Amino acid sequence: MTWLSETRNSYDTLAAGYADETRDLLERKLHVRAGVVLFADLVRAIGGGPVADVGCGPGHTAALLRELGVDVFGIDLSPAMIEIARREHPDVRFEVGSMTDLKVDEGSLSGVLAWWSLIHIPDEVVPGVLARFHRIVRPGGMVAVGFHVGDEPEDKTSGNGDQSTRAADGYLRRPSHVADWLREAGFTVEAQHLLSPDGPKPGAILFARRFGPPGAVSR
């Protein structure tokens, strides 16, 4: 998959600068931080358990989840990002991997966080990725997805929250479209947060829950 290798290579090249630019992002973007805190609260409300930060980048969001008492580990496509994450956040486990082929046992997680990481996944691949999330999250578990909002099919931007580092192609999507994908994968969408809807770079976070046994579709 060319897009997969291009994304990996882009973030390997930009890893150091990206890590610097996003290091204090959750302190600057308090509405984005609030989404992370809410996700942690939702995981604790179901009794806790392991959580995957999929597309974790340099690990700053995973580190916040750890501070909030979440048993989190990070996965990222970029080895350079994982090297930085391990160095800067040694108390969190990080591993190289792809959300298109997650090596996680079925029903073993209490939650998955995809924080501005689905933005590099082509539309035709997203349903399969969300189906994998459904398989690895236990019934009652949570998924939180953050993404850039827009109508254009793609935009040369990337990042976590509202940052503007140039990297691989990123896709702009409507919350209703992402919500439909989550429902088709078997999740029930519980909340939608819009970020900077009047600004030049709007974003959204969707919170969804898995109900039922493996393979069941929630409505």
C-alpha positions as CSV (number, residue, x, y, z in Angstrom):
1,M,0.0,0.0,0.0
2,T,1.7,3.1,-1.2
3,W,-0.2,5.5,1.1
4,L,0.9,3.4,4.1
5,S,4.6,3.6,3.2
6,E,4.3,7.3,2.3
7,T,2.7,8.1,5.7
8,R,5.4,6.1,7.6
9,N,8.2,7.8,5.7
10,S,6.7,11.3,6.2
11,Y,6.5,10.9,9.9
12,D,9.9,9.3,10.2
13,T,11.3,12.4,8.5
14,L,9.3,14.9,10.5
15,A,9.4,13.0,13.9
16,A,11.7,15.4,15.9
17,G,10.0,18.6,14.7
18,Y,6.5,17.1,15.1
19,A,7.3,16.0,18.7
20,D,8.5,19.5,19.6
21,E,5.5,21.2,18.0
22,T,3.0,19.0,19.7
23,R,4.7,18.7,23.1
24,D,2.5,21.3,24.8
25,L,-0.5,21.0,22.4
26,L,-2.8,19.6,25.1
27,E,-2.0,22.5,27.3
28,R,-2.7,25.0,24.5
29,K,-5.8,23.3,23.1
30,L,-7.9,22.8,26.2
31,H,-10.9,21.6,24.3
32,V,-8.8,18.8,22.8
33,R,-7.4,18.0,26.2
34,A,-11.0,17.9,27.6
35,G,-11.7,15.1,25.1
36,V,-8.8,13.1,26.4
37,V,-9.9,13.6,30.0
38,L,-13.5,12.6,29.1
39,F,-12.2,9.4,27.4
40,A,-10.2,8.5,30.5
41,D,-13.3,9.1,32.7
42,L,-15.4,6.9,30.4
43,V,-12.8,4.1,30.6
44,R,-12.7,4.3,34.4
45,A,-16.5,4.3,34.6
46,I,-16.5,0.8,33.1
47,G,-13.9,-0.5,35.5
48,G,-10.7,0.4,33.7
49,G,-8.5,-2.0,31.7
50,P,-6.0,-1.7,28.9
51,V,-6.4,1.0,26.3
52,A,-4.6,1.5,23.0
53,D,-3.6,4.9,21.7
54,V,-3.5,4.0,18.0
55,G,-1.4,6.4,16.0
56,C,0.2,7.7,19.1
57,G,2.9,9.7,17.5
58,P,5.5,10.9,20.0
59,G,3.4,9.7,22.9
60,H,2.2,13.0,24.5
61,T,-1.5,12.0,24.6
62,A,-0.7,8.5,25.9
63,A,1.4,10.1,28.6
64,L,-1.6,12.3,29.7
65,L,-3.8,9.2,29.8
66,R,-1.2,7.5,32.0
67,E,-1.3,10.6,34.3
68,L,-5.1,10.2,34.4
69,G,-4.8,6.7,35.7
70,V,-5.4,4.8,32.4
71,D,-3.6,1.6,31.6
72,V,-2.5,2.8,28.2
73,F,-0.1,1.6,25.5
74,G,0.8,3.3,22.3
75,I,1.0,2.0,18.7
76,D,2.4,4.0,15.8
77,L,3.4,3.3,12.2
78,S,6.5,5.4,12.4
79,P,9.6,3.8,14.1
80,A,11.1,7.3,14.6
81,M,8.0,8.4,16.4
82,I,8.1,5.3,18.7
83,E,11.7,5.9,19.4
84,I,10.9,9.5,20.6
85,A,7.9,8.3,22.6
86,R,9.9,5.6,24.4
87,R,12.6,8.1,25.2
88,E,10.3,10.9,26.4
89,H,7.7,8.8,28.2
90,P,9.5,5.7,29.6
91,D,6.6,4.8,31.9
92,V,4.3,4.0,28.9
93,R,4.7,1.0,26.6
94,F,5.0,1.8,22.9
95,E,5.3,-0.4,19.9
96,V,5.5,-0.1,16.1
97,G,2.4,-1.2,14.3
98,S,-0.3,-0.3,11.9
99,M,-4.0,0.2,12.6
100,T,-4.7,-1.8,9.4
101,D,-3.2,-4.9,11.0
102,L,-3.5,-4.6,14.8
103,K,-1.8,-7.4,16.7
104,V,-4.2,-7.3,19.7
105,D,-6.4,-10.1,21.1
106,E,-10.1,-9.9,20.4
107,G,-12.1,-8.2,23.2
108,S,-9.0,-7.5,25.2
109,L,-9.2,-3.7,25.5
110,S,-11.4,-1.4,27.4
111,G,-10.9,1.4,24.8
112,V,-9.2,2.7,21.7
113,L,-8.1,6.3,21.1
114,A,-7.6,7.3,17.5
115,W,-6.5,10.9,18.0
116,W,-6.1,12.6,14.6
117,S,-4.6,9.3,13.2
118,L,-7.4,8.1,11.0
119,I,-6.9,11.3,8.9
120,H,-4.3,9.5,6.8
121,I,-6.4,6.4,6.1
122,P,-8.2,6.5,2.7
123,D,-12.0,6.3,2.8
124,E,-12.2,2.8,1.4
125,V,-9.9,1.5,4.2
126,V,-11.6,3.2,7.2
127,P,-14.5,0.7,7.6
128,G,-12.0,-2.2,7.9
129,V,-10.0,-0.3,10.5
130,L,-13.1,0.5,12.6
131,A,-14.1,-3.2,12.3
132,R,-10.8,-4.1,13.8
133,F,-11.3,-1.6,16.7
134,H,-14.7,-3.3,17.3
135,R,-13.1,-6.8,17.5
136,I,-10.4,-5.8,20.0
137,V,-12.6,-3.7,22.3
138,R,-14.7,-5.6,24.8
139,P,-18.5,-5.1,25.1
140,G,-19.1,-1.8,26.9
141,G,-15.7,-0.5,25.8
142,M,-15.1,2.9,24.3
143,V,-13.7,4.3,21.1
144,A,-12.8,8.0,20.7
145,V,-11.9,9.3,17.3
146,G,-10.6,12.8,16.6
147,F,-10.3,14.2,13.0
148,H,-10.2,17.3,10.8
149,V,-13.6,18.4,9.5
150,G,-14.3,19.4,6.0
151,D,-15.8,18.5,2.6
152,E,-12.7,18.3,0.5
153,P,-11.5,14.7,-0.2
154,E,-8.0,15.4,1.0
155,D,-5.7,18.2,2.2
156,K,-2.0,18.4,2.6
157,T,-2.0,18.6,6.3
158,S,-1.6,16.3,9.3
159,G,-1.3,16.4,13.0
160,N,-2.8,16.1,16.4
161,G,-5.6,18.5,17.3
162,D,-5.1,21.7,15.4
163,Q,-1.3,21.7,14.6
164,S,-0.2,22.3,11.1
165,T,2.9,20.2,10.5
166,R,3.2,19.2,6.8
167,A,3.3,15.5,6.2
168,A,1.4,12.8,4.4
169,D,-2.0,13.4,2.7
170,G,-4.8,13.9,5.2
171,Y,-8.5,13.5,4.7
172,L,-11.1,16.0,5.8
173,R,-14.4,14.4,6.8
174,R,-17.9,15.3,8.1
175,P,-18.8,14.0,11.6
176,S,-22.0,12.5,10.2
177,H,-19.9,10.4,7.8
178,V,-17.5,9.2,10.5
179,A,-20.5,8.4,12.8
180,D,-22.1,6.3,10.1
181,W,-18.8,4.3,9.7
182,L,-18.7,3.7,13.5
183,R,-22.3,2.5,13.5
184,E,-21.6,0.2,10.5
185,A,-18.7,-1.3,12.5
186,G,-20.9,-2.1,15.4
187,F,-20.6,0.9,17.7
188,T,-23.2,3.2,19.2
189,V,-22.2,6.8,19.0
190,E,-22.7,8.5,22.3
191,A,-21.4,12.0,21.9
192,Q,-20.0,14.5,19.3
193,H,-17.7,17.4,20.2
194,L,-17.1,20.1,17.6
195,L,-13.8,22.0,17.8
196,S,-13.3,25.5,16.4
197,P,-16.4,25.3,14.2
198,D,-16.0,28.9,13.2
199,G,-12.3,28.7,12.7
200,P,-10.1,27.9,9.7
201,K,-9.3,24.4,10.9
202,P,-12.4,22.8,12.5
203,G,-12.2,19.5,14.1
204,A,-14.4,16.9,15.8
205,I,-14.3,14.1,18.3
206,L,-16.7,11.2,18.4
207,F,-17.2,9.0,21.4
208,A,-18.7,5.6,20.7
209,R,-19.3,2.4,22.7
210,R,-19.4,-1.2,21.7
211,F,-22.3,-3.3,22.8
212,G,-23.0,-7.0,22.4
213,P,-20.8,-10.0,21.6
214,P,-18.0,-10.0,18.9
215,G,-19.4,-9.3,15.5
216,A,-22.7,-7.8,16.8
217,V,-23.8,-4.6,15.2
218,S,-25.0,-1.9,17.6
219,R,-27.8,0.5,16.6
